[in-house]
């Protein structure tokens, strides 16, 4: 290979144009800058391979369902069971078999920009997806567990075509007459559940950012309704908003103070 400058080699690496063949040839180049680029390339390549392997492992539940004849497998997950304010949001997603989403995992373990990237990709590539939202007033009436189930049922009902198997994060839905299995920590073990986790989290986060504009003192844009120290202090100082869950102990304790 024609000898290139270190700047040229770095540009090839940064643009993704540095091939394995080029790297093998560059290994004989003793320039420190070149060897540093090679180490960076190999580190990045190892990370990519690990992501590919992890993604393959995360498709195991979907592949097992497909082997049993299931055509449309939906992952189902929720976000927002624990906060003191805002809705609980669920999502259901049917992904095409073979769709590669390396790097996808439980939405809580992704950076915001990564969630936004996968959110758009999933919505664009999914066979079907549905979102279910249950607000705080309903949560207070029926309790958070039942509200979570209701949100999931709403999300599943939006799926067209209808799924023939459900992969649900850590729970089952007896009222839904579809084959299903509960997977503990499913949002980090199933690609379909992880996809649902991302859609649910981004949807809920956007909703909380919207109400933050009306109630900025509660810092919803950062705490997303969870009971942080600042949030609790603001509850003490300003009282409840229309979005707080009155049935949750930290809120209930402050009613009427």
PyMOL commands that set and color helices and strands:
alter all, ss='L'
color gray80, all
select helices_A, chain A and resi 6-14+20-26+32-58+60-67+107-109+112-125+136-142+144-157+186-188+191-212+216-218+220-223+229-238+249-252
alter helices_A, ss='H'
color red, helices_A
select strands_A, chain A and resi 73-79+88-94+128-134+165-169+180-183
alter strands_A, ss='S'
color yellow, strands_A
deselect
rebuild
show_as cartoon
